[in-house]
C-alpha cells in the first residue's frame, strides 16, 4: 500500500529524515509531486513483475524539499504478487552529477580555448606570411642583380631561410585548418 516497512541509516542520511520519520510513512514523500509519483509507478512498477528494475535515474525530494539526483534499483519480493512488497536500493548521485557538470564546463572551456588557439595561429600565420613573401621576393630580385661572391652567398642563405620559414608557416596554417 505504498508504506515503508524498513529503512537503513544511509537512507535517513541521504534524505535528512530520521528513521522514525520514514518508517510506516508513504513512499510519496520522496517524490517531487503527485504527477512524478504516478509516472514512476506507471512506468516502473509493471517492470517489477517481469524482473529486477535496475539503474533508474530519478530526482527525489529530501526533507528540506531540495531535489537530489538518485539511482534506483528495485526488486519485487514476489514478482507474481507485487502487493507483497518491493525492495529498493537508492543511491545519492549528487556528487557524481556535480562532478559531471564540472567536467562538462571544463570540456566546454577547453574547446573554446582550442578554437581561440586555432584562430590565433591562423591569423598569425597569415600575418607572418605576408612579410615573409616580401623578404623572399626582394631576395629573389637581388639574387638576379648581384654578381657571384660573398654578398651573393649571403642573399642565397636569406632566400633559402625565408623559403624554409614560409614552409613552416604554411604547415602551421594547414594544421590549424585541419583542427
Rosetta silent file (secondary structure, phi, psi, omega in degrees, C-alpha in Angstrom):
SEQUENCE: XXXXXXXXXXXXXXXXXXXXXXXXXXXXXXXXXXXXXXXXXXXXXXXXXXXXXXXXXXXXXXXXXXXXXXXXXXXXXXXXXXXXXXXXXXXXXXXXXXXXXXXXXXXXXXXXXXXXXXXXXXXXXXXXXXXXXXXXXXXXXXXXXXXXXXXXXXXXXXXXXXXXXXXXXXXXXXXXXXX
SCORE:     score description
SCORE:     0.000 S_00000001
   1 L     0.000   20.461  176.045    0.000    0.000    0.000 S_00000001
   2 L    82.300   10.740  179.855    2.968    2.319   -0.526 S_00000001
   3 E   -93.507  144.288  179.703    4.087    2.252    3.112 S_00000001
   4 L   -88.419  124.180 -176.711    7.743    1.929    4.069 S_00000001
   5 L  -106.451  -13.928  177.107    8.301   -1.046    6.388 S_00000001
   6 L  -157.107  148.893 -179.013   12.075   -0.928    6.742 S_00000001
   7 L  -155.306  145.275  177.828   14.855    1.565    6.109 S_00000001
   8 L   -97.796  173.611 -176.517   18.579    1.699    6.825 S_00000001
   9 H   -63.482  -37.096 -178.329   20.620    4.522    8.330 S_00000001
  10 H   -61.656  -37.916  177.240   22.065    5.570    4.967 S_00000001
  11 H   -61.340  -43.149  177.622   18.564    6.284    3.627 S_00000001
  12 H   -60.717  -42.669 -179.423   17.963    8.559    6.604 S_00000001
  13 H   -65.063  -43.677 -177.956   21.245   10.357    5.950 S_00000001
  14 H   -61.139  -45.044 -171.877   20.554   10.836    2.243 S_00000001
  15 H   -98.717   -5.739  174.733   17.092   12.303    2.718 S_00000001
  16 L    79.506    9.551  176.445   17.529   14.099    6.043 S_00000001
  17 L   -98.782  152.649  169.967   14.692   12.261    7.829 S_00000001
  18 L   -76.262  162.883  179.579   15.084   10.228   10.982 S_00000001
  19 H   -58.491  -40.006 -179.003   14.391    6.525   10.669 S_00000001
  20 H   -65.562  -34.352  178.965   11.176    7.035   12.649 S_00000001
  21 H   -70.295  -23.845 -178.980   10.006    9.771   10.265 S_00000001
  22 H   -89.517  -44.274 -174.801   10.405    7.402    7.323 S_00000001
  23 L   -57.808  134.486  176.534    9.061    4.141    8.764 S_00000001
  24 L    66.076    7.997  174.125    5.389    3.425    8.041 S_00000001
  25 L   -93.087  169.762 -176.554    5.027    6.643    6.070 S_00000001
  26 E   -77.960  138.572  179.551    4.011    6.882    2.448 S_00000001
  27 H   -61.679  -23.071 -177.430    6.707    6.479   -0.205 S_00000001
  28 H   -61.919  -19.968 -178.955    5.254    9.522   -1.985 S_00000001
  29 H   -60.988  -19.058 -178.146    7.019   11.827    0.465 S_00000001
  30 H   -93.324   -7.620 -178.594   10.203   11.331   -1.584 S_00000001
  31 E   -94.851  147.793 -176.683    8.715   12.283   -4.947 S_00000001
  32 L   -58.683  -37.154  179.889    8.609   15.895   -6.147 S_00000001
  33 L  -163.288  177.870 -177.929    4.833   15.798   -6.709 S_00000001
  34 H   -61.861  -40.271 -178.937    1.879   13.502   -7.408 S_00000001
  35 H   -62.398  -43.784  179.423    2.475   13.502  -11.141 S_00000001
  36 H   -61.594  -41.515  179.144    6.099   12.406  -10.717 S_00000001
  37 H   -65.335  -45.968 -179.563    4.981    9.576   -8.419 S_00000001
  38 H   -59.819  -44.345  178.611    2.208    8.496  -10.794 S_00000001
  39 H   -62.586  -40.460  179.282    4.619    8.488  -13.750 S_00000001
  40 H   -62.602  -48.185 -178.729    7.140    6.460  -11.764 S_00000001
  41 H   -62.487  -46.582 -178.439    4.544    3.864  -10.751 S_00000001
  42 H   -63.653  -34.691 -175.609    3.079    3.587  -14.256 S_00000001
  43 H   -85.434  -40.886 -169.024    6.459    3.215  -15.879 S_00000001
  44 H  -106.012  -27.325 -179.539    8.449    1.074  -13.441 S_00000001
  45 H   -62.303  -42.373  177.841    6.043   -0.977  -11.315 S_00000001
  46 H   -60.756  -29.692  179.785    4.934   -3.203  -14.214 S_00000001
  47 H   -67.964  -26.903  179.790    8.605   -3.964  -14.891 S_00000001
  48 H   -65.205  -30.714  178.996    8.973   -5.408  -11.378 S_00000001
  49 L   -73.161  -14.974  179.176    6.612   -8.235  -12.240 S_00000001
  50 L   -97.846  -14.445 -177.738    8.956   -9.143  -15.099 S_00000001
  51 L   154.145 -163.501 -179.255   12.186   -8.995  -13.090 S_00000001
  52 L   -73.425  149.814  173.075   14.513   -6.573  -11.404 S_00000001
  53 E  -110.339  120.430 -173.808   14.469   -2.860  -12.191 S_00000001
  54 E  -125.701  143.155  170.024   17.992   -1.528  -12.233 S_00000001
  55 E    57.470   52.404  175.063   19.722    1.810  -12.525 S_00000001
  56 E   -89.046  127.832  175.903   16.774    4.176  -12.914 S_00000001
  57 E   -88.255  126.447 -178.185   17.824    7.810  -12.783 S_00000001
  58 E  -151.694  148.618  176.163   15.278    9.834  -10.810 S_00000001
  59 E   -98.158  124.723 -179.152   15.153   13.049   -8.793 S_00000001
  60 E  -117.859  159.712 -173.156   13.815   12.551   -5.286 S_00000001
  61 E   -97.889  133.865  174.765   12.879   15.023   -2.568 S_00000001
  62 L   -87.898  174.013  179.454   14.759   15.480    0.698 S_00000001
  63 L   -59.431  -35.757 -179.772   13.206   16.632    3.959 S_00000001
  64 L   -82.851   12.068  177.687   14.243   20.233    3.180 S_00000001
  65 L    72.521    4.875  173.902   12.353   19.916   -0.170 S_00000001
  66 L   -76.649  147.968  178.634   15.508   20.012   -2.281 S_00000001
  67 E   -97.740  135.370  179.479   15.588   17.545   -5.137 S_00000001
  68 E  -123.764  143.235  177.404   18.589   15.252   -5.462 S_00000001
  69 E   -74.542  132.037 -177.970   19.562   13.016   -8.379 S_00000001
  70 E  -132.939  157.793  168.998   19.351    9.345   -7.421 S_00000001
  71 E  -113.079  128.331 -178.276   19.807    5.956   -8.989 S_00000001
  72 E  -114.275  140.050  172.225   17.137    3.442   -8.024 S_00000001
  73 E  -133.234  133.073 -175.951   17.200   -0.330   -8.318 S_00000001
  74 E  -131.864  157.487  177.802   14.203   -2.408   -7.287 S_00000001
  75 E  -147.579  135.587  176.278   13.122   -5.990   -6.845 S_00000001
  76 E   -78.011  141.192  174.894    9.708   -7.450   -6.056 S_00000001
  77 L   -64.341  -41.005  174.270    9.528   -9.765   -3.057 S_00000001
  78 L  -136.809  109.827 -173.810    7.207  -11.914   -5.166 S_00000001
  79 L   -62.738  -22.749  179.325    7.094  -10.963   -8.848 S_00000001
  80 L   -86.468   -7.054 -179.679    3.676  -12.598   -9.270 S_00000001
  81 L  -147.291   87.507 -176.660    2.204  -10.564   -6.392 S_00000001
  82 H   -65.368  -17.691  178.813    3.546   -7.002   -6.081 S_00000001
  83 H   -65.477  -18.904  178.007    1.230   -6.423   -3.104 S_00000001
  84 H   -72.775  -16.678  174.906    3.707   -8.449   -1.007 S_00000001
  85 L   119.558  169.567  178.498    6.128   -5.565   -1.380 S_00000001
  86 E  -136.035  158.636  175.891    9.263   -4.435   -3.106 S_00000001
  87 E  -118.008  130.533 -179.280   12.819   -3.718   -2.055 S_00000001
  88 E  -123.611  139.751  172.534   14.530   -0.609   -3.393 S_00000001
  89 E  -109.790  126.483 -177.538   18.150    0.477   -3.257 S_00000001
  90 E  -115.951  128.006  178.599   18.606    4.223   -3.518 S_00000001
  91 E  -117.926  128.447  177.639   21.953    5.791   -4.352 S_00000001
  92 E   -77.557  119.392 -179.087   22.565    9.529   -3.989 S_00000001
  93 L  -103.101   14.247 -176.142   24.184   10.763   -7.205 S_00000001
  94 H   -55.494  -47.645 -177.723   24.577   14.407   -6.148 S_00000001
  95 H   -65.541  -45.148  179.931   28.359   14.258   -6.013 S_00000001
  96 H   -61.930  -43.627 -179.916   28.665   12.363   -9.305 S_00000001
  97 H   -64.848  -37.806  177.650   26.261   14.768  -11.035 S_00000001
  98 H   -63.246  -43.544  178.572   28.207   17.719   -9.641 S_00000001
  99 H   -65.160  -42.152  178.530   31.463   16.258  -10.974 S_00000001
 100 H   -60.714  -42.311  178.813   29.833   15.556  -14.355 S_00000001
 101 H   -62.988  -44.028  179.679   28.603   19.160  -14.538 S_00000001
 102 H   -64.845  -40.473  177.325   32.058   20.466  -13.650 S_00000001
 103 H   -63.778  -40.146  178.662   33.675   18.186  -16.253 S_00000001
 104 H   -63.760  -41.862  177.326   31.228   19.402  -18.881 S_00000001
 105 H   -62.515  -43.908  179.678   32.064   23.019  -18.000 S_00000001
 106 H   -64.327  -38.628  179.162   35.794   22.259  -18.198 S_00000001
 107 H   -63.115  -44.747  179.364   35.310   20.488  -21.537 S_00000001
 108 H   -63.682  -39.978  178.704   33.479   23.495  -22.985 S_00000001
 109 H   -64.230  -41.824  179.248   36.206   25.832  -21.691 S_00000001
 110 H   -65.085  -40.431  178.270   38.904   23.616  -23.243 S_00000001
 111 H   -64.522  -40.550  177.772   37.036   23.529  -26.561 S_00000001
 112 H   -64.241  -41.674  178.730   36.717   27.325  -26.522 S_00000001
 113 H   -64.381  -39.104  178.973   40.417   27.674  -25.748 S_00000001
 114 H   -64.401  -41.545  178.240   41.268   25.288  -28.581 S_00000001
 115 H   -64.934  -43.262  179.246   39.166   27.294  -31.023 S_00000001
 116 H   -62.344  -40.398  178.377   40.767   30.540  -29.838 S_00000001
 117 H   -62.656  -45.230 -179.061   44.230   28.984  -30.257 S_00000001
 118 H   -62.733  -42.614  178.896   43.398   27.814  -33.787 S_00000001
 119 H   -64.205  -42.681  179.256   42.063   31.233  -34.766 S_00000001
 120 H   -61.102  -47.839 -179.207   45.130   32.900  -33.271 S_00000001
 121 H   -62.736  -40.808  179.038   47.518   30.558  -35.129 S_00000001
 122 H   -63.154  -45.214  179.301   45.669   31.032  -38.402 S_00000001
 123 H   -63.973  -43.805 -179.370   45.743   34.816  -38.036 S_00000001
 124 H   -65.468  -38.989  178.356   49.394   34.836  -37.022 S_00000001
 125 H   -58.794  -44.727  179.143   50.310   32.550  -39.919 S_00000001
 126 H   -65.808  -41.144 -178.538   48.716   34.981  -42.343 S_00000001
 127 H   -66.246  -34.947  179.828   50.335   37.976  -40.640 S_00000001
 128 H   -79.916  -33.586 -177.079   53.797   36.382  -40.764 S_00000001
 129 H   -63.609  -37.816 -176.998   53.386   35.042  -44.301 S_00000001
 130 H   -60.750  -53.775  178.305   52.891   38.499  -45.829 S_00000001
 131 H   -67.107  -29.829  179.167   56.258   39.986  -44.738 S_00000001
 132 H   -65.002  -40.906  175.930   57.966   36.637  -45.409 S_00000001
 133 H   -62.727  -34.712  176.135   56.762   36.751  -49.010 S_00000001
 134 H   -64.409  -43.298  179.348   58.195   40.280  -49.200 S_00000001
 135 H   -63.538  -43.993 -179.947   61.590   39.065  -47.957 S_00000001
 136 H   -62.759  -43.968  179.755   61.578   36.168  -50.461 S_00000001
 137 H   -62.397  -46.078  179.492   60.621   38.497  -53.319 S_00000001
 138 H   -65.200  -41.346  179.235   63.317   41.050  -52.504 S_00000001
 139 H   -63.502  -39.682  178.349   65.948   38.333  -52.044 S_00000001
 140 H   -62.067  -45.412  179.545   64.961   36.810  -55.416 S_00000001
 141 H   -63.819  -42.444 -179.620   65.274   40.188  -57.146 S_00000001
 142 H   -67.088  -36.104  178.379   68.637   40.919  -55.512 S_00000001
 143 H   -62.205  -30.475  178.449   69.968   37.479  -56.463 S_00000001
 144 H   -72.534  -27.017 -173.756   69.292   38.360  -60.131 S_00000001
 145 H   -98.706  -28.762 -173.712   71.245   41.615  -59.833 S_00000001
 146 L   -88.394  131.916  177.961   74.174   40.784  -57.539 S_00000001
 147 L   -71.614  162.259  179.958   77.187   39.051  -59.079 S_00000001
 148 L   -57.062  147.447 -179.115   78.598   35.897  -57.524 S_00000001
 149 L   150.662 -165.769 -175.738   80.636   36.419  -54.401 S_00000001
 150 H   -63.377  -43.609  179.152   80.265   36.751  -50.689 S_00000001
 151 H   -62.243  -41.145  177.806   77.168   39.041  -50.872 S_00000001
 152 H   -60.301  -42.758  178.358   75.520   36.595  -53.315 S_00000001
 153 H   -62.029  -41.842  178.189   76.129   33.716  -50.857 S_00000001
 154 H   -65.009  -40.590  178.576   74.517   35.731  -48.044 S_00000001
 155 H   -65.094  -39.587  176.938   71.497   36.535  -50.225 S_00000001
 156 H   -62.491  -39.678  178.214   71.099   32.849  -51.126 S_00000001
 157 H   -63.695  -43.993  177.205   71.156   31.994  -47.392 S_00000001
 158 H   -60.575  -45.379 -177.842   68.494   34.640  -46.713 S_00000001
 159 H   -62.803  -47.966  179.890   66.401   33.323  -49.624 S_00000001
 160 H   -64.005  -42.756 -179.973   66.650   29.643  -48.546 S_00000001
 161 H   -63.454  -41.635  178.758   65.950   30.502  -44.890 S_00000001
 162 H   -64.769  -39.915  177.828   62.909   32.566  -45.839 S_00000001
 163 H   -64.448  -40.000  177.414   61.588   29.715  -48.004 S_00000001
 164 H   -63.918  -44.437  177.884   62.033   27.262  -45.105 S_00000001
 165 H   -61.728  -39.885  178.912   60.249   29.615  -42.714 S_00000001
 166 H   -64.048  -37.460  176.880   57.433   30.031  -45.223 S_00000001
 167 H   -62.772  -43.761  178.429   57.097   26.225  -45.431 S_00000001
 168 H   -62.532  -44.097  179.205   56.836   26.029  -41.620 S_00000001
 169 H   -62.266  -42.748  178.110   54.242   28.814  -41.577 S_00000001
 170 H   -63.906  -38.537  176.726   52.212   27.057  -44.280 S_00000001
 171 H   -62.529  -42.223  177.966   52.375   23.812  -42.302 S_00000001
 172 H   -62.001  -44.173  179.427   51.082   25.613  -39.206 S_00000001
 173 H   -63.200  -41.884  177.685   48.259   27.124  -41.248 S_00000001
 174 H   -63.172  -41.016  179.538   47.389   23.714  -42.736 S_00000001
 175 H   -62.357  -43.884  179.611   47.414   22.180  -39.247 S_00000001
 176 H   -67.322  -32.764  176.403   45.043   24.825  -37.878 S_00000001
 177 H   -66.810  -39.660  177.399   42.725   24.289  -40.842 S_00000001
 178 H   -63.128  -40.341  178.593   42.666   20.555  -40.099 S_00000001
 179 L   -62.398    0.000    0.000   41.776   21.236  -36.469 S_00000001
